[in-house]
Amino acid sequence: MDMASHALIGLTLYQTRRSRFPQYEPAVFWAAMIGSEMPDFDIIYYLEGSMAFLLNHRGMTHSIPGLTIMSAVLTYLVRQRYSSPNYSTIFKWAFSASLLHVFLDALNTWGTKVLFPFDNQWIALDILPFFDIPLILLCTISLLCGYCVPVNSRRYAITALCVFFIYIGGRGLLHEHLVHEVLLQYTANPIQKVSVLPTVNPLHWQTIIETKTSVQLAELNALDGHMNYTAWYPTYEDPLLSKVRSDVSVSQVLPFFRYPTLSLQHEAGKSTVTISDLYFGTNSDRRATFELKHDGSVVQKYKAHRVTLPAFQ
């Protein structure tokens, strides 16, 4: 999710306790607000280059062990400034806010490594887009109502969170229904894998269908289940690209991409391979470029830095 959405969720979480324990307000506020953005502190890896960011984003700082450590540090810092509440209370708020951040990230197509470093698997549930308008509107309305009627701010916040979780459940059920619809409609070749991916419009989804011979992209209407095919890619890959894919430097980056595709370019006597993502199409925020030697091997690790900082974290 984008940073603004995480901040709104943090504020809404903070509002659920505000009117009950006013003496806790400053400490809880900072615990919830910083905690809601804390997992994205791994943006610091971008100082080492975009490739370092690719390899580390949504890793340790988005895992349960990482959240526990960061929440403990945040609790200590907040407690040094405010004498109330106690350590355990501050930790609960910091950890809850950061856990909610990771939960939202796991709901989109990028996903997160919840159990890193013990398990390197990405968890991506494909339920929410990176930028979800209903979430933003719901939290904004709740916060504005709480500002106008402070005595009911806690009630508004709890209601907003309940409605949002119901909304997530509804999108989850819709997602499973659409996956079933795609499986029923597609009969051209046996399907190896099908993904139904969200967009900003809750009624408009994208689907990627993988078979032994091709990968097909389509737009999917949630109202009638109609699929409009938009692109087709053969599964055959040039032997040189297959060799590049197996290179250690490249293979470490590939998990960052949901549907990685490699393309070879020759310019000014230099050969490069660009990794892009079928789901994100031509979006330059989801690309990595490696320079090749004459024998087709990758020049060196972290050589290429053609990956711009993603707009949504």
Salt bridges, closest charged atoms under 4 A:
GLU25 OE1 - ARG18 NE 3.73
ASP40 OD1 - HIS62 NE2 3.31
ASP40 OD1 - HIS101 NE2 3.55
ASP42 OD1 - HIS57 ND1 2.95
ASP42 OD2 - HIS62 ND1 3.69
ASP105 OD1 - HIS6 NE2 3.25
ASP105 OD1 - ARG58 NH2 3.26
ASP105 OD2 - HIS62 NE2 3.10
ASP105 OD2 - HIS101 NE2 3.02
ASP126 OD2 - ARG258 NH2 2.66
ASP132 OD1 - ARG171 NH1 3.67
GLU176 OE2 - HIS175 ND1 3.38
GLU219 OE1 - HIS204 NE2 3.80
GLU237 OE2 - ARG245 NH2 2.72
